[in-house]
Amino acid sequence: MAALQPGDHLVIASGVYREALLFPKRDWASGRPTIIEGSGTVQINGADIVTGWTALGHGTFYRHWEQEPSQVVVDDVQLQQIGGTVFDGYPTNAASAWAQQQTDDGGIWPGRKPGDVHTLPPDSFIFDAAAGRLYVRPKAGDLAGHVVQVSTRTFSAYGTDLTNITLKNLTFQLGNTSIASRAGLVTLKGNHLVLDHVTVDYADSVGIELAGDDNTMRHVVANRCGQLGIKARGERVSIIDSETDFNNTRGFNKWWEAGGAKFIGDGGLRNSIVSAHTAIGNFGDGIWFDWENQGNRVEKSLSEYNTGFGIQYEASSAGTIVDNIVVGNGQRGIYLPHSSASVVAYNLVAGNALQGIAVMDEGRLDPDGRLNLRPHANRIFANVVAWNGAALNLPAKLRDNTSDSNVYIDDSDVSQWNLGWQTSTADSLPDWTQRTGQDRHSVHIQRIMDPLFRTTLAEKKRMPDLTWYRTLRATLAPVPSGELLDARPGPAI
């Protein structure tokens, strides 16, 4: 990597590499595209194999260790961290800036497990900074014949001021990012960057962070990471056929920053697309845009079984959320707090625990006075909203937010439509329309949840049975052309 020049094509042979792809400072815009490509199965591993353990007794082992590790793996089992710190020593550092970031709900890391070396449960580890010791207690009670990996590297791929860089056919695993940084195990900053068939598994914090303009992630996987799968920001970014599943394994606060994919910082994403993305089983939101994102499209994506919201477009504008399947999430299906001028259309939103679709004003203000956070001019139409905890919420002050031509389905003739959290509750579609003038062309169908759909939801199948939905779609009347604009569904429907 130190010798890499703009325009080079680096081919990495199959194998496990316990080192990092660290880009040297260069004028990367001066040459042809630079390609780093794996040939066969290439794994870049952010942990080292560690030997020389001393038995302490009761199945616990220790050895001298200098830097705090965030991950220990024995064979293929990742041990539970006991205690530990992140970023600048949070939460044990009294001067940590993160102590004020999230003052309720357990702070930014409520999943942190307290304890000490005397109470280590099986399959756990703890680092004693004062003694300079790392303690592990494997379930087997012995380390003889077992491989112990300890995370050591902050980054497995890192570069700034990059241009025309492509990473292909590479897998990254494990790392020690969170000890020193909020960045990703793979962090690349620059323009015209491409990640193609890149996988990050079991990162200790964020899997991938990509910042800059005209960047692409294609067939990218970021699963089972400690906090987030993907973070990205910039203009004209494309995230295509990718996935962020089962992330936030270390239990960071989902109200702060945790889950599948999050787009925030320096203007977030602008004029970008997330297409054919899957966000499944994350401890937090599935797909989350937060703060000043603008002009983005989320389409043909699947967001399901996340503990938080399926898709959240927060404090942002001009989003197009169209032709997605959002099912079985623990909170709202599609949620637009403090966002404006967005379209939510042609989505299936079903089996979510709270409202299917919600556009809300929670009274939030921009401390810099730049953003208007009063939701206005959002349009919701042609969605199938079925068997959720409630049907729809719109702001108490409508401000030309509109909803129409939707299909609402519940197992009784009663559902719930709200203005605000409490105002103008309606238990029937005619009552809702009479009170608000909304959903004049929408329909409400009383139907027991489809048995196959119910079963596959309960089993958390990656693709729930949607036979009932496809049959229903074929019978629906077309939406009036004046509502369509650029929100027509794609080939998935």
N, C-alpha and C positions, 0 to 999 in steps of 0.2 A: 504493500500500500504506500509505503514511503516513496517508492520509485514511480508510482502511477502518474501518467501524464494525460492531459486532455486528448481524447481520441483513441486511447488504448482500449483493447478488448481483453479483459482479464478472465480467464477460464479457470475455475476452481474444481479440482478433481474430487470425486466422492470421498467422504470421510467426515470425521468430527474434528472441528478446529476449536481449540480452547484459546482463542485470541479474538481480536476485534478488527472490523473494517473501519479504520480511522482515516478519513480523507485529509491529506496534507493541504496546506494553504497553497492554492494555485489560482491562476486566472482560468477558471474552467470554461469560460465563454469563448476562449481563444481558439478552440479546436473543434473537431467533429465530435459527435456524441460519444461518451465514454460508457462502456458496458462492463459490468461485473456479473458473471454468469456461472451458475453451478452446473457441473456436468455429472449427471446421476444424482445421488442423494447427498446433499451437502448440508451439514449442521454447524452453525456457528454458536458455540456454547459459552455462556457467560459465567460458568462455574468451573472450578478445578476439582480434580480427584484428590482427596485428602486422606493420608494415612498417619500412623504414629499416635494412635489414641491410647489413653491410659484408663483402665477400669477404675471407677470410683466406688462401685458396688451397687446392688439393686438394679442392675441393667443399665446404669448410667456411665457414660464415658466422657472424657474431656481431653483437650489439648490446648497448648498456648495458641492464642489468636490475637492479632492486633486490631484489625478493622471489623466493625460490626457487620455481620452478614444478615441478609434478609431472607435467605433461602438455604435450606439443607435438604438434600435428597439422599435417601438410603435405598439403593437399587432403583426402583422406579417409584418409590413412595416419597412424596413431599411431606416433610415433617411440619407439624404445627409450631409456629413461632410463639414463644411465651415472652411477654414483655416486648422489648424492642422500641426503636425510635425511627422516625422518618424525617426527611428534609433537613431541618436545622436542629435536630434533637427533640422534636415534638414527640410525646407530650411531657417528657421529664425535664426539658429545658424551660425554666420559668420565663425566660426572655423570648421564647419562640413567637414569631409573628403569627403563626398559624393558630395560636390559642384564641385569637379574636376573629378568625375567619368563620367559625361555626361554634357559637357559644351554647347551643342546646343540642338535644338529640345525641349526646355523647361526644360532641366535638367532631373533628374531621375524620377520626378513626375510631368509631365505637366498637369495631370488631377486634380491637387489640385485646389479647388474652393476658390478664395479670397472673403473676405467679413468681416462683423462685426455683432454684435448683433442687430444693428439698421436696418440692411438690410437682416435679415434672411428670406429666402423664405419659403413657407409652406413645411412641411416634411423635415426639416433640423435641424442641431444642431451645436453649437460652444462651445469650451472650452476656458475660459479666465483664463490663468495661474496666471496672476498677482492678479486678484480678487479672485481666487480660486472658480470659479463658472462654472457650466455647464448649458447652455441654450438650450432649445429645443422648436421647434415650430411645433406641429403636424398639419396636414392638417385639422383635425376636429376642431381645435381651442380650444380644451379642453382635459384634461387628466383624468377627472372623468370617472370611469368605464373602463379605458384602462390600459393595462399592458405595463410598460416601462422597457426594459432591457438595461443595460449599460455594455459594455465589461470591464472586470477587470483582467482576468488572462492571463499572457503571454503565457503559454502553457496549453494545455488540456491533452497532454501525452508527457512525457519527460524522457529520460534516456540515459546514456552514458556507454561505456564499457560493453555492454550487450552481452549475448550469449544465443542462443536457447530460444528466447522469441516469443510467438505467441499472437497476438491480433485478436479476432474473433467477428463478429456480433456486431459491435459498431458503433455508429454515433457520430460525434463531430461537434459542431456548435459554431460560434461566438468566438471572442477572442481579445486580446490586444497585439498581438505579435509584430507588427511593431513599437510600441513605443520604444521598447528596443532591438529588435533583427531582423536579416534578416532570421531567421530560420522558420520552419513550426510550425503551431499550434500543429501538431503532429510531434515531432522530436525524432527519435530513432537512436542511433549510436551503432554499434556493428556488430556481425557476426551471421549468421544463424537466422535471424529475419524473421518473417512471419506476414504480414497483410492480413487477409482473410475476405472478406465481411466487409470491413471497409469503412465508408463514412465520408467525411468532406465537409460540406456545409458552405458557407458564412464566411470562415475564413477571417480575415482582411488583411492578407498578403499572405503567402504561406500556402497551405493546409497541405501537407505532405512532410517531409524531412526524407529520409532514407539513411544512410551512413554506408558502411561496405561491407563485402564480403559474398557471398552465401546467399543473402537476397532475399525475394520473396514478391511481391505484387500480390494478386490474387483476382479478383472481387472487386477491390478498386475503389472508386469514389471520385474525388476531384473537385467539381463544384462550380462555382460562388464565387470563392475566390478573395480577393482584388488584388493580384499580380500574383501568379502562382498557378496552381493546385498541381503539384508534382515536387520536386527536388530529385535527387538520384545520388549517386556515389558509386563506388566500383567494385569489380570483381565478375563475374558469378552471376549477378543480373538478376532476372526474373520478368518482369511486364506483367501479363497475364490477358486478359479479363477485362481490367480496362478502366476508362474514365476520361478525364479532359476537361470539357465543360464550356464555357461561363465565363472564368476566366479573371482576370485583370479588375474587376469592378471599381477599384479606379483610373484607368487611369495612371499606371506607364508607363515609357518610354519603348516601345517594343524593341528599339535598345539596351537598357541596359539589362533588365531582366524582361520579363513579357510574359504571354500567358498561354498555356496549360501545357506542361511538358518541363522542361529544365534539362540537365545533364551537370554539370560543377563542377570544383573544385577538387583539390588533384588528378588529373589524370582523372576525370570524370568517365564515365562508361567504363569497359573493359570486353571483352568477355561475353557480356550480351545480353539479348533478350527482345524486346518489341513486343508482339504478340497480335493480336486481340484487339488493343487499339483504342479508339475513342477520337478524339480531335476536337470538333465542336464549332464554334462560339466564339472562344477566341479573345480577343482584343490584338493581337500579333500573334506569330507563334503557330502552332499546336503542333509539336513535334520538339524539338530543342536540338541538341548535340553541345556543344561549348567547344573547347580547350582540346586537348590531349585525347579525347575519342578514343578507339581502339578496333577493332574486334567485333563490335556490329551488331546485326541483327534486322531490323524492318520489320515485316511481317504481312500480313492479317489485316492491320490496316486501319482505316478510318479517314482522316484528311480533313475537309471541312469547308468552310465559315469562316475561320479565317481571320482576317484583314491583317495578315502578310503572311509568307511563310507556306505552308502546312507541309513539312518536311525539316528541315535544319540540315545538317551535316557539322559543321563548324570547321576548323582548327583541323581536326581529321583524322583518317586513318582506312583502312581495314573495312569499313562499308559494310553491305549487306542490301540494301533497295529493297525488293522484294515482289510482290504480294499485293500491297497496292492500295487503292482508294484515290486519292488526287484531290478533285474537289472544284471549287467555291471559292478558296482563293483569297485574295485581292492583293497578290503579286505573287512570283514564286511558282510553284507547289512543285518541289523537287529541293533544292538548296544546292550545295556543294562548298562553298567558302574556298579556301586554304586547301582542303582535298585531300587525295591520296589513291591509291590502293583500291578503293571502287567499288562496283557493284550496278548498278541501273537497275533492270530488272523486266519484267512482271507486271509493274504497269500500272494502268489507271490514266492518268494525264490529266484532262479535265476541261475546263471552268474557268481556273485561269486567273487573270487579266494581268499578265506579262508572262515571259517565262514558258513553261511547265516544262522543265528541264534545269538547268544551272550549269556548273562547271566553277568557275571563280577564277582568280588571281587578287586581288585588290591591290597588292603591299605590303601587310602586312608582317611584320617581327616579329619574336620572340625576345623580348628585352633581353632574357637570352641566345639567340643563340642556343638553344637546338633543336627546331623544324624546319624542313624544310617545309615552308608554300607555296612552289611552287607546285601547283597541278600536279600530274603525275600518270599515270597507272590507271586511273579511266575507267571503262567499262560500257557503257550504251547500253542495247540491249533489244529487245523483249517487249518494252513498247508501249502502245497505247497513243499517245499524240494528243489530239483533242481539237480544238476550244479554244486554249489559246491565250493570247495576242501576243505571238511569239512561235515558235516551240522549238528551242534549242540554247543554248550558250555553246561554249567550249572556253578554254583559247586561247588567241592570239598566245601563244607559246604552241603547242599541247602537247609536252613532253609525248608522247605515251598515251594520253587520247584518247579513241576511242568510236565511236557510230556506231551501225549497227543493222540491222534486226528489226527496229522499224516501226510502222505504224503511220503516221502523217495524221491527218484529219483536213480540214478547209472547210468553206463554199464557198471558191473560189479556183482557182488554184494557188493562191499566199499565201505564208506564209513567215516566216523569220527565217533564220539560221545565226548565227553570230560566228565569232572568236573574243573574247573580246567583249567589249561593242559596238565598232564601226567597227572593222576590218573585211574585207571579208564578208560583208553582202550579202546573197543570197536570192532571192525571190522565187526560185524554187528548188526542190530537185535535179534535174539533174545539175543545176548550182553549188549547194553546193557540190555535189559529185565531180564534175570536179575540183573545186577550192581546195578542201581539201582532197579528197580521202576517206571521211567519208560516212557512210550510203549507201554503195554499194548494200546492199541487203534490204534496207528499201523501203517502198512504201509511196506515198502521194495520199490520196483519197480526191477528191472534193465532199463534201456532206454537205447539209444544216443541222444545228444542229437538232437532233431528237426532235420533238415537245414535247413529254412527258418528255424527259430529260431537255429541256429548261424550261418547266413549273415547274418541281420539283426543279430545280436550283433557279428559281426566287422566289419560295415559301420557299426556304431553308429547304426543307424536310430532315429529319435526314438521310433517305436513298433515294437518288435520283433514278429515274427510269432508270435502266441500261439494259433494254431489248435489246436495240440496241447493247450494248457492248457484252453481252453474245452471241448474234447471230454472231457478228463479230468474236469473239474469236474462235468459232467453225469452221470458214472457213480458219483460218490462217495456213500457212505452218509451220512445225516445225522448230525451230531454229537449226542451225548446232551444233552438239554435242560438238564441241571444244569450244564453247562460254559458255557452261552451268556451268561448275565447280559445286559449291554448291548452285547455285542460282535458282534451279528449283522451280516453284511455288508450293504452298501448296494446301490443299483441297478447299480453298475458290475459286480458279479458276477452 
